[in-house]
C-alpha cells in the first residue's frame, strides 16, 4: 500500500471511529434499522455462535428481533480500543473488543467479552462495514493448554 498522508489517515480513522460509535448508539437505542445502516448493502455478518447474516436488510431485521426479544434493554459496552489497519486508501481492517450488558445486569460479565474483526470500505457516503465476524474471548481450555506445552 502506498503511504497514506498523515492527515488523511487521521481523518479516515476518525470516520471509522464514528461508524463504531453509531453502531453502539443504534444498539443502545435498540434500533435495528440504524444498526444496519452501519453496514454495506451486501455485508457479511458472522455472529459469535457462527450464524451468517447476508446483507444490510438481514442484519437490521435480525437485530431488531433480538432488540425486541432476548436482548431487550441490553447495552453494548466498549471493552477496549479499536485497532485500525488500512489495507489501502478505501479499505481498512478493524478489531474491536466489547460486551453486551443484559438489562438485569449491573455490568457486563467478563465471560461475555467478545472481539470482532471488521473489514470496512469507503463508499461515496462514508465508511461502512463490509464484513463483521464476532467471537467470544475465551482462555485456552485444559486440553489446549496441555497441547501448548
VEXFIZA-387594 format. One record per atom (N, C-alpha, C, O): x, y, z; residue in three letters. Coordinates in steps of 0.05 Angstrom, whole numbers, plus 5000, padded with zeros to 4 digits. Layout:
XYZALA/...
This chain:
501749765000UNK/500050005000UNK/501850255000UNK/503850265014UNK/501050444984UNK/502450704985UNK/502050825012UNK/499950785025UNK/503950985020UNK/503751115046UNK/501551325045UNK/501451485026UNK/499651305064UNK/497451495065UNK/498351745079UNK/499651735099UNK/497551975068UNK/498152225080UNK/497152225109UNK/494952125115UNK/498752325128UNK/498152305156UNK/495552445163UNK/494052345180UNK/494952665150UNK/492352805156UNK/489952645146UNK/487952625159UNK/490252525122UNK/488152355111UNK/487752105128UNK/485452025133UNK/489951995137UNK/489751755154UNK/488251825180UNK/486451675188UNK/488952045192UNK/487652125217UNK/484652175212UNK/482952095228UNK/483952315190UNK/481152365183UNK/479652105179UNK/477452075189UNK/480851915164UNK/479551655160UNK/479151505186UNK/477151375190UNK/481251505203UNK/480951375229UNK/478651495245UNK/477151345258UNK/478351755245UNK/476151885259UNK/473551805248UNK/471651755263UNK/473351785221UNK/470851705209UNK/470151415216UNK/467851345220UNK/472151245217UNK/471650965224UNK/470750945253UNK/469050785260UNK/472051105271UNK/471151105299UNK/468151195301UNK/466651095317UNK/467351375283UNK/464551465283UNK/462651245275UNK/460451225284UNK/463651065257UNK/461950835249UNK/461450665273UNK/459150575278UNK/463550605289UNK/463150435312UNK/461550575334UNK/460150445350UNK/461850845336UNK/460150995355UNK/457250975347UNK/455450945364UNK/456651005321UNK/453950975311UNK/452850695315UNK/450450665321UNK/454550495312UNK/453650215316UNK/452850185345UNK/450850055351UNK/454550285364UNK/453950265392UNK/451450415399UNK/449750315414UNK/451150655389UNK/448750815394UNK/446250675384UNK/444150675398UNK/446350565360UNK/444050425349UNK/443250185367UNK/440950135372UNK/445250035376UNK/444749805394UNK/443449915419UNK/441349805428UNK/444550115431UNK/443550215457UNK/440850345455UNK/439450375475UNK/440050435431UNK/437450535425UNK/435550315416UNK/433150365411UNK/436550075412UNK/435049845403UNK/433749895376UNK/431349835372UNK/435350015358UNK/434350095332UNK/435749925310UNK/437949985302UNK/434449705302UNK/435549525282UNK/436149665256UNK/438249605243UNK/434449845247UNK/434849985222UNK/437450155223UNK/439050145205UNK/437750305244UNK/440250475247UNK/442650295250UNK/444750365239UNK/442350065263UNK/444649875266UNK/445449785238UNK/447849775231UNK/443449705222UNK/444049615195UNK/445349825177UNK/446849755159UNK/444850075182UNK/445950295165UNK/448950315168UNK/450250455152UNK/450150185188UNK/453050195191UNK/454449995172UNK/456849995171UNK/452849835158UNK/453949625141UNK/453449685111UNK/451549835105UNK/455049565094UNK/454549595065UNK/452049435058UNK/451049265074UNK/450949495035UNK/448549355025UNK/448849055025UNK/446948905032UNK/451248955018UNK/451648665015UNK/453448555037UNK/454848345033UNK/453548675060UNK/455348605082UNK/454948315091UNK/452848195089UNK/457148195100UNK/457147935113UNK/457547975143UNK/459348125151UNK/455847845159UNK/455847885188UNK/455747605201UNK/453847455197UNK/457947525214UNK/458047265227UNK/457947315258UNK/459547455269UNK/455847195270UNK/455447235299UNK/457347065315UNK/458746895304UNK/457447105341UNK/459346965358UNK/458846665358UNK/460646505364UNK/456346575351UNK/455746285351UNK/455746175322UNK/454845955318UNK/456746335303UNK/457046235276UNK/454846285256UNK/455046195233UNK/452646415265UNK/450546475246UNK/451546685226UNK/452846875233UNK/450946645200UNK/451846825179UNK/449446975168UNK/447646865156UNK/449547235172UNK/447447415161UNK/448647545136UNK/450947625135UNK/446947555115UNK/447847665090UNK/446247915083UNK/443847895078UNK/447548135082UNK/446348385073UNK/445348565096UNK/444648465117UNK/445348825090UNK/444449025109UNK/441648965120UNK/441148995144UNK/439848895102UNK/437048845110UNK/436848625130UNK/435448645150UNK/438148395125UNK/438048175143UNK/439348245170UNK/438348175191UNK/441548395169UNK/442848485194UNK/440948655211UNK/440648615235UNK/439548845197UNK/437649015211UNK/435348865222UNK/434548895245UNK/434148685206UNK/431748535215UNK/432448345238UNK/430948335258UNK/434648195236UNK/435248015258UNK/435848165284UNK/435048085305UNK/437348385281UNK/437948535306UNK/435448665318UNK/435148675342UNK/433548745301UNK/431048865312UNK/429548645327UNK/428448705349UNK/429448405317UNK/428148185331UNK/429548125358UNK/428248075378UNK/432148135358UNK/433648105383UNK/433048325402UNK/432648285426UNK/433048575392UNK/432548805409UNK/429748795421UNK/429248885444UNK/427848685406UNK/425148665415UNK/424748415433UNK/422648395446UNK/426648235433UNK/426447985447UNK/428547955469UNK/428648115488UNK/430247755465UNK/432147685486UNK/434147905493UNK/435147905515UNK/434648085475UNK/436548305480UNK/435248565487UNK/436448785487UNK/432648555493UNK/431148795501UNK/432448915525UNK/433048785545UNK/433049175524UNK/434249325546UNK/437249285549UNK/438449385568UNK/438449135531UNK/441349085533UNK/442849335524UNK/441849505510UNK/445449345533UNK/447149565525UNK/449849455515UNK/450849265527UNK/450849575494UNK/453449505484UNK/455549675498UNK/455249915499UNK/457449535510UNK/459649685524UNK/462249645509UNK/462649435496UNK/463949835510UNK/466549815498UNK/468449695518UNK/468449775541UNK/470049505509UNK/471849375527UNK/474749445522UNK/476549355537UNK/475249585501UNK/478049645494UNK/478149835470UNK/476049925460UNK/480549875461UNK/480850065439UNK/480149925412UNK/479949685411UNK/479750085393UNK/479349985365UNK/481950005351UNK/483150215349UNK/482949785341UNK/485449775327UNK/484849775297UNK/483449605287UNK/485949975283UNK/485350005254UNK/487949975238UNK/489950085245UNK/487749825216UNK/489949805197UNK/488749845170UNK/486949705161UNK/489850035155UNK/488950085128UNK/490249885109UNK/492649855108UNK/488549755092UNK/489549575072UNK/490149725046UNK/491949645031UNK/488549935041UNK/489150125020UNK/487550375028UNK/486450395050UNK/487450575011UNK/486150825017UNK/483150805022UNK/481950965036UNK/481950595012UNK/479050555014UNK/478150305028UNK/475850225028UNK/480050175042UNK/479449925056UNK/481049905082UNK/483449965082UNK/479749835103UNK/481149815129UNK/480249555143UNK/478049455139UNK/481949465161UNK/481449245178UNK/481349355207UNK/483149505215UNK/479249295222UNK/479049395249UNK/478249165268UNK/476548995262UNK/479649165291UNK/478948975312UNK/477949135336UNK/479149325344UNK/475649045346UNK/474349185368UNK/473748975390UNK/473048745384UNK/473849065415UNK/473148895438UNK/470849025452UNK/470749275455UNK/468948865460UNK/466648975474UNK/465048755487UNK/465748515485UNK/462748825498UNK/461048635511UNK/458148745511UNK/457748985506UNK/456348575516UNK/453548645518UNK/452648605547UNK/452948395558UNK/451648815559UNK/450548815586UNK/447548765583UNK/446148935571UNK/446548555594UNK/443648495593UNK/442248665613UNK/443448765632UNK/439648705609UNK/438148905624UNK/438148855654UNK/437849055670UNK/438448615663UNK/438448555692UNK/441248565705UNK/441448525729UNK/443248615689UNK/445948615699UNK/446948895706UNK/446249085692UNK/448548915727UNK/449749175734UNK/451949245714UNK/452249475706UNK/453549045706UNK/455549085686UNK/455848825670UNK/454948615679UNK/457048845647UNK/457348605630UNK/459348415643UNK/461548495651UNK/458648155646UNK/460547965657UNK/462947935639UNK/462747955615UNK/465247885651UNK/467747855636UNK/467547625616UNK/468747645594UNK/466047415622UNK/465847195603UNK/464047265578UNK/463747095561UNK/463047505577UNK/461547595553UNK/463147775535UNK/462147875515UNK/465747815542UNK/467447975525UNK/467747835498UNK/468147595496UNK/467647995477UNK/467947895450UNK/469848075435UNK/470248305442UNK/471047955415UNK/472748105397UNK/471548075369UNK/470647855362UNK/471448285354UNK/470348265327UNK/472448375307UNK/473848565313UNK/472448245285UNK/474148325262UNK/472348445241UNK/470348325234UNK/473148675232UNK/471448825213UNK/473148905189UNK/475448995191UNK/471948875165UNK/473048985141UNK/471249215134UNK/468849185130UNK/472449455132UNK/470949695125UNK/471749795098UNK/474149785091UNK/469849895083UNK/470550015057UNK/469350305056UNK/467350365069UNK/470750465042UNK/469850745039UNK/468050765015UNK/468950724992UNK/465550825020UNK/463550864999UNK/463151164994UNK/464351325009UNK/461651234975UNK/461251514969UNK/459951664992UNK/460351914995UNK/458451525009UNK/457151665032UNK/458651605058UNK/457651655080UNK/461151505056UNK/462751465080UNK/463551175084UNK/462951005068UNK/464951125106UNK/465850855113UNK/463550685122UNK/461750775137UNK/463550435114UNK/461550235121UNK/462949975127UNK/465049915116UNK/461649805143UNK/462749545149UNK/461849345127UNK/459449315123UNK/463749225114UNK/463049035092UNK/463048745103UNK/461648575092UNK/464648695124UNK/464748425136UNK/465248455165UNK/466948615174UNK/463848305181UNK/463948315210UNK/464048025220UNK/462347865212UNK/465947955237UNK/465947695249UNK/466447725279UNK/468447835287UNK/464647625295UNK/464647655324UNK/465447395337UNK/464647175327UNK/466947405358UNK/467847155372UNK/468147215402UNK/469247425409UNK/467247035419UNK/467647055448UNK/470647035454UNK/472046875442UNK/471547195472UNK/474347175482UNK/474346965504UNK/472946995524UNK/475846755500UNK/475946535519UNK/478846455524UNK/480446445505UNK/479546405549UNK/482246305554UNK/482446015543UNK/480445885540UNK/484845925538UNK/485145645529UNK/484045455550UNK/484545485574UNK/482645245541UNK/481745045559UNK/483944855567UNK/486244885557UNK/483444655584UNK/485444475594UNK/486944335572UNK/489344315572UNK/485444225552UNK/486644075531UNK/488444255513UNK/490644175506UNK/487444495507UNK/489144685492UNK/491644755507UNK/493844775495UNK/491444795533UNK/493844855549UNK/495744625549UNK/498244665547UNK/494744385550UNK/496444145550UNK/497944125524UNK/500344065524UNK/496544175501UNK/497844155475UNK/499844385470UNK/501744355454UNK/499544605484UNK/501344825481UNK/503944795497UNK/505844955494UNK/504144585513UNK/506544535529UNK/508844445512UNK/511044395521UNK/
